[in-house]
Structures are given as C-alpha cells and as structure tokens.
Amino acid sequence: MIWLFLVIIAQFLNAIVFVIDKYLLTKQISRPVVYTFYIATLGLIILLAAPWGLYLPSAWQLIIALASGVLYSLALLAFFSALKVEEASRIVPYIGGLQPIFVFAFAYFLVGERLTTWQLVAFELLVLGSLLITSEGKKVNTKALILATTSTFLFAASYAVSKYSYNELGFLCAFIWRSVGAFLAVVPFLFFAKYRTAIFAKSQPLPKKTQFLFLTNQALGAIGFFLINYAISLGSVSLINAMQGVQYAFLLIITVVISLKAPQIFKEAVNKKILLQKILAIIIISGGLYLVIK
C-alpha cells in the first residue's frame, strides 16, 4: 500500500504547485505555450537516470511510451490556457469531477484494470468528495469549458497510456521515454515565430524573484509528478486519479491561509456555507481513503 502514501505526499506538493501556477500565469507569465515549453524541457533532467534503467524497447513499446508524454504536454497546454482565461475555482471542479471518469474508462478498456467492490465504492466516494470540495455553482465560459474538457480527456489518456507503458517496460525506462515524448510535443512551438520569440524573449526578462519561484515550483512539481507516476506503476490508475480530492483538501487549507495572510497574492472567498460543504467533502474523501486501505 506504499502507493497510497506516495500519492498523498504528491498531492500535497501539487496543491502548492497549483497555487504558484495560478500566480505566475495571472501575474508574471503571459503565454501558456511558454510555460508548457519550459515544463516539458525541464522534464528532460530525468535523462540523468538513463544509465540505471533506459534501454531501447520494441517499436510499438517506444511509440506508446512517447505517446504518453505527448498527450501530457498537450494536456498541460490546454489546462494552462483554460486557467489563463477563467478562475481556478471554476476550472478545477469541472476537471476534478470529469477526469477520474475518463481515466476509469481508459484504464478499463486499455489496461484491463478492474476494481473490486470496495475499491469501486472508494472510487465513487473519492470522486464525490472531489466534486463537493471544488463545486461552488459557478458557471464556466464556453472557451474555458472547451479547453478544460480537452485537457481532461488528454490527461486521462496520458495516465492510462502511461500505466500500460509501465506494465510493459518497467517504471524507470517508461518514465524516461515518456519525458522525451513530452519534450518532442513542444518542439513544434519553435517553428512558429511568435512562440519562438516568446520562449526566447530577452527584451523583458523575468525578474530574478520570478525565475527562482518558477524553478522552485518546477522542482516541487517534478517531485510530485514523479511520485504520482511511480504510484501509478504500483497501484490502480483509476483510484490514484480519483484521489485528486486529497489535493483539493490541501489546496483549501493553503488558499484560506494565503487569503487571510496575503490576499494580494491569492484570494478565494469562502463563506460558512461553502466551508461546511468542503468539510463534508473532506469527510467523504477520508471515507474513500479508508476503503482504499481496507
């Protein structure tokens, strides 16, 4: 059951990363393409581990591993684009409720993953808790809705394909090729002058404080990403993805603290009704986690 603890740690890190992502995208970095490009490029640092696990698989296995990375980069681009044009409190509930369902479907048909009765109940509780903790009855504009749906579909496909690849190649080899695929997906950005200029812009360099924040955030995100994927290689991709509610619980605590201490950085209005709803959601999520352990 080590994968469960890995996911909890990863979701705590992801909650921190989410807050910093929102800050950078709204206040510092104007183009989601630039953000996606550097995330995928920094992911190549995993190549340092190549001597301990990388080998050349069959053509089909290589295509699958690369495809999981390509899908992930495209999902990131769609997600950051949605986050750029719409409030996080409107985008996150939609993705949080829909993505586990997509992952469950992909895992069922692609990986052949089957959940026991108790695991299925846990899955339902985790998804319900995710919906409750993020839903505030806010409408999402059409453009953001399309981008969020696209992102959700691509993330789900990426996770399911990754699980298939981990089963075929082992974790480290598949993860390295996945990272290469993620980078290959952003290389075409360089073929377009407006994106290339934005990526390598020197006229308005980011402040050193922002650069440090970006790199620190990517380090935290990389650790969380690695832990999630390692957990996927060990356990159920459907249950692991459904555990996003754990991230939202951490996110609630972080955003409330920041809203009180530094509202100029991140402000989320939480009234008593919404707070009670989120507390109920945390209880439901806890019940789901209990059933996972059981």
N, C-alpha and C positions, 0 to 999 in steps of 0.2 A: 504493500500500500504506500510505498515511498512516493509514488507519483502524485498522490493527493497532497502531501506536504510541499512538494516541488511547485505544484500549481498555486497553492495558497501564497507562497513566497513570491512567485512570479506575478500574481495578480496584485499584490501589494506594490511591487515595483511598477507595474503597468498603470496603476492608479496615479502614481507620482508622474510618470511619463505623460499620461493623458493631460494632466493639468498644465505641464510645461509646454506640451504640443500646442494646446489651445492658446496659451500666452504668446508663443513665438509666431504662430500663424496669424493672429489678430493684431499683434503689435510690432513684430520685427521682420518676419519673412513673408513677402507678398505673394510668392508663387508656389503653389503646392508641388509643381514639377521640380522646382529646385530642392525642396525638402525631400521629396521621394528619391531624387537622384543621389543625394548625399547619404541617405539612409542605406540605399542599396549598395553604394560604393564602399561605405564603411563596413558593410557586412562581409566584404572580402577578407577582412582580418582573420577570418576562420581558416584561411588557406595556410596560416602558420601551423595548423594542426595536421596538415596534409601528410607528413611523414608517419603519422601514427594511425592512419585509417583510410587514406584515399587510394583508390585503385580504379582502373578503367573497367566499368561494367559492360554488359551487352548493350547493343544499340538501343533496344527497347527500354531497358532499365535506365539508361542515361537520359533518354527523352523524357521519361516520366519524372525523374529527379529534377531535371532542368525546368520542366513544365510547372512543377510545384512552386519554384522560385519566381518564374514569370508571372504566374497567377497572383502571387503575393504582392509583387511590386505594383501590378495593375490595380489590385485591391486597395493598396495604400494610397495610390494616386486618386482614386475615386473617393476614398474616405476623407483625405485631406481637403479635396475640392469641396466636398459636402460640408465639412467643418468650417471651411472658409466663408461660405455663404449663409450658414444657418447656425443657430445657437446649439451648443453642445447638449443642452438639456432637451432638445427636440430630436437631434440626430441619434444620440446614444440609445434612447428607449426603443426606437424603431429597429436599429441594428441588433440590439441586445435580445429582442424578442424573436426576431426572424432568423438570425444566423444559426442558432442551435438546431432549428428545424431543418434548415438546409443541410447542415453538417450531418445530422442524423440520417437524412435521405441519401446523401452521397456515401456515407460510411456503410449504410445497409446494402446498397447496390454495388458499390465499387470495391469495398474492402470485405464485404460479407460479415460485417460486425453485427452481433446480436446481443441484446441486453436481457438480463434475467428480469423476472417480475419486479423484484425490489429495486433493481437498477433503473427500470423503466419508471417506477414511481418516483425515485430520486431525481431522475431526469426531468420529469414533469414539475416537481417542486422547485427545482433549481431554475427552470425557465419561468415559472410563475413568479418566483421571488425576484428574478431579474426584471420582469415586466413591471411589477409593483414598485420596485425601488427606483425605477427610472421614469415611470409614466407620471406625467403631470397634466395630461389632457391638452397639450399644446399641439397646434397644427404645424405641419411642415410644408414649406412651399414646394411647388412642383419640381423645380430644378434640383433642389436638395433631395427630394424624395427619389428621383431617378438615380442620382449619384449614390445615395445611401443603399438603394436596392442593388445596384450594380456592385458596389463594394461588398455587400453582404454575400451575394452569390459567389463572387470571386474569392473572398476569404474562405468560405465554406468549401469550395472546390479545392483550394490550395491545401487546407488542413487534411482533407480526405485523401488527396493525391500524395501528400507527404507521408501519411500513415502507411499507405500502400508501398511507398518507396522505402520507408524504414523497415518494413517487413521483408522487403526484397534484398536490400543492400546492407542492412545494419545501420545504426543511427549515425555514426560519425561520417561515413562515406556519403550517405544520402544527404546529410545536412550540408556538407561542403559543396556537393554538386547543386543543391538547392540554392545556396548562396550565390553560386556562379550564375545560375539561371536568373535570379533576382537582378543581378547586375546587367546581364545581357538584355533584360527587358527595358532598362533605362538608357542603354547606349544610343538607340534611335533618337532620343531627345537632342543629341548633339548634332544631328543632321538638319535641324531647324534653327535658323539664325536667331530668332527671338528667344528660344530656350537656351541656346548655347551662350548667348550674351548674358542672360540672367544667371546662368550657372557659374560663369567665369567672370562676372562683373567685378571690376576693380575700382570703378569711379566712386561707388558708395559702399565701401566695405562695412561689414557688420561690426559694431562696437566689440571690443575685447570681452566685455562682460557677457554679451550675447553669444559670442563664439564659445566661451567657456561653458555657458548654460547649455548651448546646443550639444557640445561634445559630451558633457556630463550626462545629459538626457539620453544621448545615443548609447552611452555606456550602460546606463540603467536599463534602457530598452533592449539592448543586446543580451544582457543577462536574463531579463525576463523572457525574451523571445527564445533563448537557448533552453531555459528551464521548461517552458511550455512544450517545446518540440521534443525535448528528452522525455517529458512526461507522456506525450502522445505515443512515443515509441514503446513505452512500457504499459500503458493502460488504454482505456476506451476513449477514442477521439470524441465520441458523442457526449460522454459525461464530462470530459475535460472542457469542452467548448461550452457546455451548459453552465459551467462554474464561473462564467463571467460575472454572475451576481455577486461573487466574492469581491471582485474588483470594484463593483459599484458601491458595495458596503464601505470599502476602504475609501473610495472616492468621495462618498458622502461625508465621512469624517474629515477628510483633508480639506474639502471645499468649504465646509462650515467653519473650520478653524481659520482658513485664509480669508473668508468673507468677513469674519469678525475682526481679525488682526490686521489684514491688509486688503481691503475691498478694492483698492485701485488696481490690484493685480488680477484678482479673480472674484467675481461677485455672483452668488447664487442665492436667490430669495427662497427661504424655506419657512413657511408658516406652520402653525401647530398641526393642522390637518395633514399637510404633506409629510411632516416629520413623523406623525403617528403611522401613516401609511408606509413610510420607509422602515420604521422599526418593525412593523408587522412583516414586511418583506424580508428583513434580516432574520427574523424568527423562522420564516418558511425556508429560507436558504439554509439555515442551520439544520433544520429538519432533513433537508435533502442531503446535506453533508453527512449527517448521522447515518442515513440509509446507505450512503456510499461506503462508509466504514464497516457497516454491519455485515 
